[in-house]
Amino acid sequence: MNGVIENAGLWVFSDTYDLTLEMLGKGRELADTLQTELVAVMIGSSVQEKANELTKYGADKVYLVDNPALEHFQAEPYLSILHTLATKHHPEILLIGSTKNGKPIAARLATRMETGCVPDCTGLSVDGNRRLIGERITYGGNAVAKVTFKSKPQIATVPSRAFEKPSPRDRKGEVIGLESKFETVKTEVIERKPLEASTARIEEAGVIVSCGRGLDKKEDKVLLDDLATVLCGQVGCSRPLVEDRKWFSEWVGLSGHKVKPKLYIACGISGVIQHVAGIRDSKVIVAINKDPEAPIFEIADYGVVGNLYEILPALKEALRKQLQ
Ligand SMILES: Cc1cc2nc3c(=O)[nH]c(=O)nc-3n(C[C@H](O)[C@H](O)[C@H](O)COP(=O)(O)OP(=O)(O)OC[C@H]3O[C@@H](n4cnc5c(N)ncnc54)[C@H](O)[C@@H]3O)c2cc1C
């Protein structure tokens, strides 16, 4: 490759495969601008095939650390592998998936490497001095801050669905298998059990039917489930339904999951800024609320003023007939 700067490169790493692909899409664009290599780091167990795939999605090189001991994410070994690799190869930029696991890894890596870390970048670009500029939503979703770096490597975390997943292409890249020496794990996993509520990642959903405090009882969630089933979507909720009522385990919004579905149906959700900040990139927003003054109607593409207990069953029936 012409113009490749030695001992540099733009790296991407995530413990979530789809997010790795999304970052490769944006990473390819930035690496081309910088005329540098795009490198993916893949850590896990039996992940050789997935690593090979990454070259089709834009990686020039993949550093692969494949070891049965790395089957499940654990902070210490993953961090020590990334740190060893980054110290050896000096990436210019490191994009890390902004997942529950990725965020602390990024912060800890930045501390070890005595550099900065910009979390949750929904926009990324580079300036004429090869500085990465991260855009992040701030002030409760009312402003976008542009942040850049004074040191290298430049570490930024990227949330799911911030960037489009690229289409695979028939292109060549190098997959380099590495020995897996890593720090001893200082914590022990006693038990793993799947979470009842989060069977699928809500960020991946094409349709989300979401409820707020307008829902009176936990059992009434069935109304949302029914509509979500007809639309092949998933159910989401506002934060009070998790924090106050304990009916769900995850919420949508600024401090929860940021979603980008084709269709977001907000039922009995007032639409305050902290919720809206997490849904504003949805293609179509439909709001159902009995208060015509509810702020959700300001950002909704379609609004239904009325009682969700009447509207949801009627909507489900109408859609079921249409889709039959
Ligand atoms: C730092 C911080 C971060 C936060 N992060 C988030 C976040 O990420 N996500 C989030 O959601 N919240 C977040 N919040 C909480 C947020 O400020 C709001 O309190 C919350 O979003 C309100 O939830 P809601 O719309 O369900 O409830 P409410 O604001 O109480 O709204 C309920 C709505 O339901 C309507 N309604 C009632 N009954 C019916 C009915 N039968 N039919 C139709 N409509 C009906 C009402 O008219 C009302 O508009 C955060 C708060 C803070 C301080």
The ligand as a Tripos MOL2 file, in Angstrom:
@<TRIPOS>MOLECULE
LIG
   53    58     1     0     0
SMALL
NO_CHARGES

@<TRIPOS>ATOM
      1 C1        -29.1780   12.2210   34.2690 C.3       1 LIG1
      2 C2        -30.4830   11.6660   33.7760 C.ar      1 LIG1
      3 C3        -30.4610   10.7820   32.7380 C.ar      1 LIG1
      4 C4        -31.6720   10.2460   32.2490 C.ar      1 LIG1
      5 N1        -31.6120    9.3610   31.2230 N.ar      1 LIG1
      6 C5        -32.7680    8.8900   30.7250 C.ar      1 LIG1
      7 C6        -32.7510    7.9950   29.6240 C.ar      1 LIG1
      8 O1        -31.6970    7.6150   29.1130 O.2       1 LIG1
      9 N2        -33.9440    7.5450   29.1670 N.ar      1 LIG1
     10 C7        -35.1450    7.9280   29.6980 C.ar      1 LIG1
     11 O2        -36.1940    7.4740   29.2190 O.2       1 LIG1
     12 N3        -35.1810    8.7690   30.7550 N.ar      1 LIG1
     13 C8        -34.0260    9.2420   31.2780 C.ar      1 LIG1
     14 N4        -34.0670   10.0660   32.3440 N.ar      1 LIG1
     15 C9        -35.3900   10.3210   32.9840 C.3       1 LIG1
     16 C10       -36.1540   11.4200   32.2620 C.3       1 LIG1
     17 O3        -35.7530   12.6800   32.7480 O.3       1 LIG1
     18 C11       -37.6710   11.2600   32.4660 C.3       1 LIG1
     19 O4        -37.9460   11.2360   33.8420 O.3       1 LIG1
     20 C12       -38.2410   10.0060   31.8270 C.3       1 LIG1
     21 O5        -37.7870    9.8590   30.5120 O.3       1 LIG1
     22 C13       -39.7530   10.0870   31.8370 C.3       1 LIG1
     23 O6        -40.2630    8.8440   31.4660 O.3       1 LIG1
     24 P1        -41.7010    8.7080   30.8530 P.3       1 LIG1
     25 O7        -41.8370    9.5270   29.6300 O.co2     1 LIG1
     26 O8        -41.9780    7.2620   30.7470 O.co2     1 LIG1
     27 O9        -42.6320    9.2580   32.0330 O.3       1 LIG1
     28 P2        -43.4440   10.5860   32.1650 P.3       1 LIG1
     29 O10       -42.5990   11.7650   31.9090 O.co2     1 LIG1
     30 O11       -44.1670   10.5250   33.4540 O.co2     1 LIG1
     31 O12       -44.5080   10.5010   30.9770 O.3       1 LIG1
     32 C14       -45.5780    9.6180   30.9430 C.3       1 LIG1
     33 C15       -46.4120   10.0150   29.7600 C.3       1 LIG1
     34 O13       -47.4360    9.0530   29.5570 O.3       1 LIG1
     35 C16       -48.6160    9.7240   29.1550 C.3       1 LIG1
     36 N5        -49.7090    8.8170   29.5010 N.ar      1 LIG1
     37 C17       -50.1610    8.4870   30.7360 C.ar      1 LIG1
     38 N6        -51.1500    7.5710   30.6410 N.ar      1 LIG1
     39 C18       -51.3580    7.3330   29.3170 C.ar      1 LIG1
     40 C19       -52.2380    6.5100   28.5940 C.ar      1 LIG1
     41 N7        -53.1160    5.6860   29.2260 N.pl3     1 LIG1
     42 N8        -52.1870    6.5380   27.2520 N.ar      1 LIG1
     43 C20       -51.3240    7.3530   26.6020 C.ar      1 LIG1
     44 N9        -50.4480    8.1560   27.2480 N.ar      1 LIG1
     45 C21       -50.4610    8.1470   28.5870 C.ar      1 LIG1
     46 C22       -48.6030   11.0280   29.8850 C.3       1 LIG1
     47 O14       -49.3780   11.9970   29.2130 O.3       1 LIG1
     48 C23       -47.1170   11.3710   29.8820 C.3       1 LIG1
     49 O15       -46.7790   12.1970   28.7830 O.3       1 LIG1
     50 C24       -32.8940   10.6190   32.8340 C.ar      1 LIG1
     51 C25       -32.8950   11.5320   33.8950 C.ar      1 LIG1
     52 C26       -31.7070   12.0410   34.3530 C.ar      1 LIG1
     53 C27       -31.7540   13.0000   35.5000 C.3       1 LIG1
@<TRIPOS>BOND
     1     1     2 1
     2     2     3 ar
     3     2    52 ar
     4     3     4 ar
     5     4     5 ar
     6     4    50 ar
     7     5     6 ar
     8     6     7 ar
     9     6    13 1
    10     7     8 2
    11     7     9 ar
    12     9    10 ar
    13    10    11 2
    14    10    12 ar
    15    12    13 ar
    16    13    14 ar
    17    14    15 1
    18    14    50 ar
    19    15    16 1
    20    16    17 1
    21    16    18 1
    22    18    19 1
    23    18    20 1
    24    20    21 1
    25    20    22 1
    26    22    23 1
    27    23    24 1
    28    24    25 2
    29    24    26 1
    30    24    27 1
    31    27    28 1
    32    28    29 2
    33    28    30 1
    34    28    31 1
    35    31    32 1
    36    32    33 1
    37    33    34 1
    38    33    48 1
    39    34    35 1
    40    35    36 1
    41    35    46 1
    42    36    37 ar
    43    36    45 ar
    44    37    38 ar
    45    38    39 ar
    46    39    40 ar
    47    39    45 ar
    48    40    41 1
    49    40    42 ar
    50    42    43 ar
    51    43    44 ar
    52    44    45 ar
    53    46    47 1
    54    46    48 1
    55    48    49 1
    56    50    51 ar
    57    51    52 ar
    58    52    53 1
@<TRIPOS>SUBSTRUCTURE
     1 LIG1         1 GROUP 0 **** ****
